[in-house]
Amino acid sequence: MSELAKSLAVVQARIAAAARAAGRAPTSVELVAVTKTVAVGRLNEAVAAGQLLLGENYAQELRDKALVVPGARWHFIGPLQRNKVKYVVGTAELIHGVSDAALGLEIAARAAKMSLVQRCLVQVNVGDEAQKSGCGIDAFPSLLDALRMQPALRVEGLMCIPPAEGDPRPHFATLRALAERHALTTLSMGMSADYELAIAEGATLVRVGSAIFGARG
Ligand SMILES: Cc1ncc(COP(=O)(O)O)c(C=O)c1O
């Protein structure tokens, strides 16, 4: 077994254990392997080891990698600029980071042009951090209303990146409570350092990069 396959197996086992400890089925949590800065050869290795769901942060990288990693399914997990929407809609099954109405409308327009319904999540700035993208908690209900008016968009849930310092768990709980209040079922939260805590708080998608592929260069 390669080092990568071993790391992957460890993460998968820890996800399953965290789900069981939370009284959840291991199949209720899906692993998104984060491909930011990871070379294509290693992505093909991950797919060969059974990890088909990949998540990319950069729009052009998504477009390029999707062409050369056969068998993979893609999510887009990074901040998205409106002029790069064209690289992402239709290629990513799920866009995690819709943060404002203008971006949502751009995605919807592109999806409508391609005759598809784009699944997406709203990124919520749970720590109210100036440097992070994401919708504020107070602004969220009106953003959701605006996005739900777009037939070419389907908002399925929420995503967050909690502040780097401090306990992420209250932030995960905040995201979960917000999703429940609005009947949203998908929760994208948890990275290499905290995915087990996120699962304890209800994560259905965990985005894990360095614990699988090693530290980014
Ligand atoms: C939005 C997002 N989620 C998840 C990750 C994965 O982080 P880690 O390598 O700590 O698992 C990254 C990495 O940059 C990211 O930007």
PDBQT file of the ligand as one rigid body, heavy atoms in Angstrom, charges set to zero:
ROOT
HETATM    1  C1  LIG A 301     -11.695  25.777   2.130  1.00  0.00    +0.000 C 
HETATM    2  C2  LIG A 301     -10.680  24.747   2.506  1.00  0.00    +0.000 A 
HETATM    3  N1  LIG A 301     -11.099  23.608   3.070  1.00  0.00    +0.000 NA
HETATM    4  C3  LIG A 301     -10.237  22.637   3.415  1.00  0.00    +0.000 A 
HETATM    5  C4  LIG A 301      -8.875  22.782   3.230  1.00  0.00    +0.000 A 
HETATM    6  C5  LIG A 301      -7.973  21.661   3.657  1.00  0.00    +0.000 C 
HETATM    7  O1  LIG A 301      -7.164  22.013   4.726  1.00  0.00    +0.000 OA
HETATM    8  P1  LIG A 301      -6.204  20.929   5.431  1.00  0.00    +0.000 P 
HETATM    9  O2  LIG A 301      -5.057  20.731   4.527  1.00  0.00    +0.000 OA
HETATM   10  O3  LIG A 301      -5.872  21.551   6.731  1.00  0.00    +0.000 OA
HETATM   11  O4  LIG A 301      -7.010  19.686   5.580  1.00  0.00    +0.000 OA
HETATM   12  C6  LIG A 301      -8.395  23.956   2.666  1.00  0.00    +0.000 A 
HETATM   13  C7  LIG A 301      -6.966  24.138   2.440  1.00  0.00    +0.000 C 
HETATM   14  O5  LIG A 301      -6.470  25.110   2.030  1.00  0.00    +0.000 OA
HETATM   15  C8  LIG A 301      -9.322  24.967   2.301  1.00  0.00    +0.000 A 
HETATM   16  O6  LIG A 301      -8.917  26.119   1.746  1.00  0.00    +0.000 OA
ENDROOT
TORSDOF 0
